């Protein structure tokens, strides 16, 4: 019996943990190294959309995620005062595809994924600082001076990826032009029914309110700012309350219910799409490969798709470099297309002029539900071209 192939994953975020699960279930030996001392225990919430849930289902990793989150049952766009603009058929598309879109707290998601790893897979407090090619693999270097050899290195180390920097050099981030506040807080309101998601639109401002289950709400707000990077350095609750003064009662109530220490503030950024995710026996996924703005809620979903498609190509194609080339060829157009679409949508949502906001609302009101279903169905469908994992790899 041949020795199982070995993979090192740099980064224990959503994509890195999913890749580790998928490869272990395909018979690989996997080690995950995370720079932080623990898995992320703070943070806010996010959506795992139907395409990501389908990808997780393909590796039988979906149920713990569904159980830890709250399926989206209604998704609507509203004016800042709370009057409706239109709704998105996210729930109906999930029923059609057989996989719900799920709101979840980030720490719960990470725990749901990490719990599916084999014992002793994850090492925390050890940062990857670089790699060196070998004829039949890669040597991975770490901050403490140690190194490990493997057949494959997966760079899943996020927006400021060390693996990406070595592979592609300095690639600048692109400013979004807005700051974002994020929080999870205990919250209930008559408007926020089970599985509620609403995006409230103002001029140069947005607010999102999402039910993440267990009496908790995830909310986020964005506001255009000339120097968003500098503005994101300081956070206080009064600033948020002043920004959304006079908005819908549920918006103001969610902010009021949030302790100041639970607020996060960030400068949303992405990077221009690139044409390379692989270098020898090294591969990028998730934010290390294609960071995107949050407007389509696809950042986590695309990392999950990356991980599952990568494991499938490695399982089905014996030659590793060929498998990575197939992964790159499939994932580049899909992920980069969503990077561009998210930036385009972000520009529409952050519109500030009265005319642009009027045109935005008119357009969204006039588009029929059948068109929204068709537009969303493409993004929310997982087309990984996956093949069944042979039985022998699990023996």
C-alpha positions in Angstrom: 0.0 0.0 0.0 1.4 3.4 -1.0 2.2 6.0 1.6 -0.6 8.7 1.9 0.3 12.0 0.5 1.0 14.9 2.9 -0.4 18.4 2.9 0.3 21.4 5.1 -2.4 24.0 5.4 -1.3 27.5 6.5 -4.2 29.1 8.2 -7.1 27.7 10.2 -9.8 29.9 8.8 -12.9 28.7 6.9 -11.1 27.7 3.8 -8.1 26.1 5.5 -10.3 24.0 7.8 -12.6 22.9 5.0 -9.6 21.9 2.8 -8.2 19.9 5.7 -11.5 18.1 6.2 -11.8 17.3 2.5 -8.3 16.0 2.1 -8.4 13.9 5.2 -11.6 12.3 4.0 -9.8 11.6 0.7 -7.0 9.8 2.4 -4.3 12.5 2.8 -2.3 13.2 5.9 -2.9 16.8 6.8 -1.4 19.3 9.3 -3.0 22.7 9.8 -0.8 25.5 11.3 -2.5 28.7 12.6 -0.5 31.8 13.6 -3.0 32.8 16.4 -2.8 31.1 19.7 -6.3 29.7 19.4 -9.0 29.3 16.9 -10.9 32.6 16.5 -13.2 32.9 19.5 -14.3 36.5 18.8 -15.7 38.0 15.7 -19.1 38.5 14.4 -21.3 36.7 11.9 -21.5 35.8 8.2 -23.7 33.9 5.7 -22.8 30.5 4.3 -24.8 30.6 1.1 -26.4 27.7 -0.6 -23.5 27.1 -3.0 -21.1 26.7 0.0 -23.6 24.4 1.8 -23.7 22.3 -1.3 -19.9 22.1 -1.4 -19.8 21.1 2.3 -22.4 18.5 1.6 -20.1 17.0 -1.1 -17.6 16.2 1.6 -20.3 15.3 4.2 -19.3 18.3 6.4 -22.6 20.3 6.2 -24.8 19.1 9.1 -22.7 20.5 11.9 -22.7 23.9 10.1 -26.5 23.8 9.6 -27.0 22.9 13.2 -24.9 25.7 14.5 -26.5 28.4 12.4 -29.9 29.7 11.3 -31.3 29.0 7.8 -32.3 32.2 5.9 -36.1 32.3 5.5 -36.6 35.8 4.2 -34.2 38.3 2.6 -35.2 41.8 1.7 -34.0 45.2 0.8 -35.5 48.2 2.5 -35.2 52.0 2.7 -33.5 53.4 5.7 -36.8 54.0 7.4 -37.8 50.3 7.0 -40.2 50.5 4.1 -39.7 47.6 1.7 -38.0 47.9 -1.7 -37.9 44.3 -2.9 -37.2 40.8 -1.7 -34.7 38.2 -2.8 -35.9 34.6 -3.3 -32.9 33.2 -1.4 -35.0 30.7 0.6 -36.9 29.5 -2.5 -33.6 29.0 -4.4 -32.2 27.0 -1.4 -35.3 24.8 -1.6 -34.8 24.4 -5.3 -31.1 23.5 -4.9 -31.6 21.3 -1.9 -29.3 23.4 0.3 -30.3 26.3 2.5 -28.3 29.5 3.0 -27.3 29.8 6.6 -26.5 32.7 8.9 -24.0 31.8 11.6 -21.6 33.2 14.2 -18.0 32.9 12.9 -16.7 31.2 16.1 -19.4 28.6 15.9 -18.6 28.0 12.3 -14.9 27.5 12.9 -15.7 25.1 15.8 -18.1 23.2 13.7 -15.4 22.7 11.1 -12.5 22.1 13.4 -14.5 19.4 15.3 -14.5 17.3 12.1 -10.7 17.1 11.8 -8.7 14.1 12.9 -7.1 14.5 16.3 -3.8 16.4 16.4 -4.4 17.9 13.0 -4.3 21.5 14.2 -1.3 23.4 15.6 -1.9 26.9 16.9 0.6 29.7 17.7 2.9 28.8 14.8 3.1 31.2 11.8 4.2 30.1 8.3 6.9 32.5 7.0 7.7 30.9 3.7 8.4 27.9 1.6 11.1 26.3 -0.6 10.4 24.1 -3.6 11.7 20.5 -3.7 11.6 18.3 -6.8 8.8 16.1 -5.3 7.2 18.6 -2.8 7.8 21.6 -0.7 9.5 22.6 2.5 7.5 24.9 4.7 9.3 27.3 7.1 7.8 28.6 10.3 8.4 31.6 12.6 10.1 29.6 15.3 12.8 28.4 12.9 11.3 24.9 12.4 10.4 23.5 9.0 8.2 20.7 7.7 8.2 18.8 4.4 5.1 17.9 2.5 3.8 17.0 -0.9 1.6 20.1 -0.9 1.3 23.5 0.8 -2.1 25.2 0.9 -1.9 28.9 1.5 -5.1 29.7 3.3 -3.6 32.5 5.4 -6.0 35.3 4.5 -5.9 38.8 3.1 -2.3 39.4 4.2 -1.1 36.0 3.1 2.6 35.2 3.5 2.3 32.4 1.0 0.7 34.7 -1.6 3.3 37.3 -1.1 6.1 34.8 -1.9 4.2 33.4 -4.8 3.0 36.6 -6.5 5.0 39.4 -4.9 3.5 42.6 -3.6 -0.1 42.9 -4.9 -1.8 46.0 -3.5 -5.1 46.0 -1.8 -7.9 48.1 -3.3 -9.8 50.5 -1.0 -13.6 50.2 -0.9 -14.1 53.8 0.1 -16.1 52.9 3.1 -15.8 51.7 6.7 -17.8 48.9 8.2 -19.0 48.2 11.7 -19.9 44.7 12.7 -21.4 43.0 15.8 -23.3 40.1 17.2 -25.6 40.8 20.1 -28.6 39.2 22.0 -31.5 40.9 20.2 -35.2 40.4 19.5 -37.6 42.7 17.7 -41.1 42.2 16.2 -39.7 42.9 12.7 -37.0 40.3 13.0 -38.7 37.0 12.5 -36.9 33.6 12.4 -34.4 33.5 9.6 -34.7 37.3 8.9 -32.2 39.1 6.7 -32.7 42.7 5.7 -30.4 45.3 4.0 -31.4 48.9 4.7 -30.2 51.4 2.1 -29.5 55.1 2.6 -27.2 57.6 0.8 -23.7 56.3 1.1 -24.7 54.1 4.0 -26.1 50.6 4.5 -27.2 48.5 7.4 -27.7 44.7 7.6 -29.7 42.9 10.2 -29.6 39.1 10.3 -31.0 36.4 12.6 -28.1 34.0 13.5 -30.3 31.8 15.9 -30.3 31.3 19.6 -31.7 34.8 20.2 -28.7 36.5 18.6 -28.5 39.0 15.8 -25.6 39.8 13.5 -25.6 43.3 12.2 -23.3 45.4 10.1 -23.2 48.9 8.9 -21.2 50.7 6.2 -20.5 54.4 5.6 -18.6 56.1 2.9 -15.4 57.8 4.1 -12.6 59.6 2.4 -10.0 58.0 4.6 -11.6 54.7 5.5 -8.3 53.1 6.5 -7.5 55.8 9.1 -11.2 56.0 10.3 -11.3 52.3 11.0 -8.6 52.6 13.7 -11.0 53.9 16.3 -14.5 52.6 17.2 -17.1 54.0 19.6 -20.8 53.3 19.8 -21.9 57.0 19.7 -20.4 57.3 16.2 -22.5 54.4 15.0 -25.7 55.7 16.7 -25.1 59.1 15.1 -24.5 57.6 11.7 -27.9 55.8 11.7 -29.9 58.4 13.7 -33.5 58.4 12.4 -33.3 55.0 10.6 -35.8 52.2 11.1 -36.6 51.4 14.8 -35.1 47.9 14.6 -31.8 49.4 13.3 -31.5 51.8 16.2 -32.6 49.1 18.6 -30.0 46.7 17.4 -27.3 49.3 17.8 -28.6 50.2 21.3 -28.6 46.6 22.4 -24.9 46.1 21.5 -22.2 46.7 24.1 -19.4 48.9 22.8 -16.8 46.2 23.5 -18.7 43.9 21.0 -18.3 46.4 18.1 -15.7 45.7 15.4 -14.7 48.4 12.9 -12.9 47.7 9.7 -11.9 49.1 6.3 -13.3 46.8 3.7 -10.8 45.9 1.0 -10.2 43.5 -1.9 -7.4 42.9 -4.4 -7.4 43.1 -8.2 -8.0 39.6 -9.6 -4.8 37.6 -10.5 -4.2 34.8 -13.0 -2.3 32.5 -10.8 -3.3 30.5 -7.8 -0.5 27.8 -8.0 3.3 27.6 -7.9 4.8 24.2 -8.1 3.4 22.2 -5.2 1.9 25.3 -3.5 -1.6 26.6 -4.0 -3.7 29.5 -2.7 -7.4 29.5 -1.7 -9.9 31.9 -0.1 -8.8 35.4 0.8 -5.2 34.5 0.1 -6.2 33.9 -3.6 -9.1 36.3 -4.2 -10.2 38.6 -1.4 -13.5 40.3 -2.2 -15.8 42.9 -0.9 -18.8 41.7 1.2 -21.6 42.9 -1.0 -22.6 39.4 -2.3 -21.9 37.5 0.9 -19.6 35.2 -1.0 -16.2 35.5 0.7 -16.6 32.4 2.9 -18.6 30.6 0.2 -15.8 30.9 -2.4 -13.2 29.8 0.1 -15.3 26.7 0.8 -15.8 26.1 -2.9 -12.0 26.4 -3.4 -11.3 23.8 -0.8 -13.7 21.2 -2.0 -12.8 21.6 -5.7 -9.1 21.4 -4.8 -9.5 18.2 -2.8 -11.6 16.7 -5.6 -9.0 17.5 -8.3 -6.2 16.1 -6.1 -8.2 12.9 -5.5 -9.2 12.4 -9.2 -5.9 13.3 -10.8 -2.8 11.3 -9.7 -0.2 13.9 -10.9 -0.2 16.7 -8.4 0.8 19.5 -10.7 -1.8 18.5 -13.2 -4.4 18.5 -10.5 -3.4 21.9 -9.3 -3.6 23.2 -12.9 -7.1 21.8 -13.2 -8.1 23.5 -9.9 -6.7 26.8 -11.1 -8.4 26.6 -14.5 -11.7 25.9 -12.9 -11.6 28.3 -9.9 -10.0 31.4 -11.6 -13.0 32.5 -13.7 -15.5 31.6 -11.0 -13.8 33.3 -8.1 -12.5 36.3 -10.0 -15.8 36.9 -11.6 -17.4 37.1 -8.2 -14.6 39.5 -7.0 -15.6 41.8 -9.8 -19.3 41.4 -9.3 -19.0 42.1 -5.6 -17.1 45.3 -6.3 -19.7 46.4 -8.9 -22.5 45.7 -6.5 -20.7 47.5 -3.7 -20.6 50.6 -5.9 -24.3 50.4 -6.4 -25.1 49.9 -2.8 -22.8 52.7 -1.5 -24.3 55.2 -4.0 -24.5 58.7 -2.4 -26.1 61.1 -4.9 -29.9 61.5 -4.7 -30.3 60.6 -8.4 -28.2 57.4 -8.1 -30.1 56.3 -5.1 -33.4 57.0 -6.8 -32.4 55.0 -9.9 -31.1 52.2 -7.7 -34.4 51.9 -5.9 -36.5 52.2 -9.1 -34.4 49.4 -10.7 -34.8 47.0 -7.8 -38.5 47.7 -7.5 -39.1 47.0 -11.2 -37.1 43.8 -11.7 -39.5 40.9 -11.3 -38.9 38.0 -8.9 -38.3 35.6 -11.7 -35.3 37.7 -12.8 -33.9 37.9 -9.3 -34.3 34.1 -9.1 -32.3 33.6 -12.3 -29.6 36.1 -11.3 -29.1 34.6 -7.9 -29.4 31.0 -9.0 -26.1 31.2 -10.9 -24.1 32.4 -7.9 -25.8 30.1 -5.5 -25.3 27.0 -7.5 -22.2 24.9 -6.8 -20.9 23.6 -10.1 -17.7 21.9 -8.8 -17.8 19.1 -11.4 -17.1 16.8 -8.4 -16.7 13.1 -8.8 -17.4 10.6 -6.1 -14.4 9.9 -3.9 -13.4 6.3 -4.5 -14.2 3.9 -1.6 -10.6 2.7 -1.4 -9.3 6.1 -0.1 -11.4 5.7 3.0 -10.4 2.2 3.8 
